[in-house]
Amino acid sequence: MLEPLIYDLSRPGRQGLTLPVVDVETTPLPEGLVRTELDLPEVDQMTVVRHFTRLSKLNMGIDTNMYPLGSCTMKYNPRINEVTARLPGLASAHPMQDPETAQGSLALMHTLQEWLAEIGGFAGVSLQPAAGAQGELTGVLMMRAYHLARGDLNRTKVLIPNSAHGTNPATANMAGLDVVEIPSDARGNVDLAALKALCDDTIVGLMITNPNTLGLFEEHVEEVVAAVHGCGGLVYGDGANMNAIVGKVRPGDLGFDVLHYNLHKTFSTPHGGGGPGSGPVGVSARLKDFLPGPVVVRVEGGLENQPAHYALETPSKSIGRMKSFWGNFGVLVRAYTYIRTNGAEGLRGNSEYAVLNANYLKHKLEDVYHLAYDRVCKHEFVVEGVWADAPGVHALDISKRLVDYGFHAPTNYFPLIVHEALMIEPTETESRETLDIFIDALRKIAEEAHTQPELLQGAPHTAPISRLDEVAAAKQLVLCCRPTPMTA
Ligand SMILES: *Cc1c(COP(=O)(O)O)cnc(C)c1O
């Protein structure tokens, strides 16, 4: 049953508030500014509270259910992050403020830049990009600018493994470059021979995700980097899977020239509703001057009684701005808080538990679900959601049935190289007890697939609405609440 719109609950003349009697002199508004006949619902407070509380309960989110959506790192968002993001000095800082009066905010940004540089092993960081995908575009534009600045004008190709996230080829395309796909080998790595055959002086570089979207660490990553560097190309790291390796491996140490961090994945800022996110980029020394500006720098002296102050600076060969003002500042505060409250040991421990949890699930499910690649995984793993002796059941049916068991679906049909892919990422924040209930649910579903396939095909049975027309849901968004829903 569809929930009523707030307009359906409207009754002429009904009010949710009482204004105090005016006890000061009143001045009429200028004619042209007076608005009457507002198209607003007329409802009492109880109705408003119940309506929106009911709506909030229809949603499935990390605060209500385990959310094993692979590649998305749906971990717990610590509430302390919300406390710091709301501190008046940070929440009320204005982007047009004189930097001298916003030293605390700038110090926070500077520290975050330094921490991310240290975590990734990079020489410089810009906090500008608003999401991972925008970080990718930033990185590829920097790689392109680097070659052009050296007068190396013939590089037009970007190599991308076939396991990559769709944003990688989309990014290269947006930067005006040609995408060349590289196959994966039987163990889920980049096919080294195929890569070497493509490395020449026409490549801008390689975009690589490590661990990759199969949840597997590239076994030949150093050789991959050497092959790309050997022909003058640069290596872009898609850092969406950093949650598996923070405190363990630094992409900069592997020779990556640039990497984006998804603060809304690895560093626990809320996501899932489409933003705001943050996708800072870290770069090696040779790309530092190309970073989008402004970045925050620490300058010795300058302010009375202070040893140093913080200023905004645009690097000398900067590709320009990627975002208005200073990036998504509130997200930066949350990520800063997360890093600060965990510390180095805490961050390393989180990666260890994320990997342990994924391997625990994999081990407890592998006799029932076919593993796409049977290797020790990092923070996630991919199974095939299909059985030869249950031909009517597909990965999507398994995902939908999981909703009935109280779980958000895993990622479906990605990566594209796995047939009927189900990509499962538990994150470090799920307890052993929750993991066991999840395992139980998936094992029961596998049994149902063979004994009562129609249960899966008709799922979910308990959700407020069952299956959506997913194309229409994405293409014909209804973003406004109006008395009569708009038709496209
Ligand atoms: C999430 C993700 C991205 C894109 O990041 P957004 O912040 O959603 O733009 C890129 N690559 C991989 C592997 C991802 O999981």
The ligand as an ORCA input file, in Angstrom:
! r2SCAN-3c Opt
* xyz 0 1
  C      31.749      3.997     -4.913
  C      32.783      3.708     -5.937
  C      33.203      4.690     -6.850
  C      32.536      6.045     -6.985
  O      32.519      6.787     -5.826
  P      31.326      7.821     -5.545
  O      31.747      8.486     -4.292
  O      30.080      7.029     -5.435
  O      31.291      8.775     -6.703
  C      34.234      4.377     -7.713
  N      34.799      3.161     -7.712
  C      34.408      2.183     -6.866
  C      35.103      0.851     -6.897
  C      33.379      2.423     -5.952
  O      32.965      1.453     -5.128
*
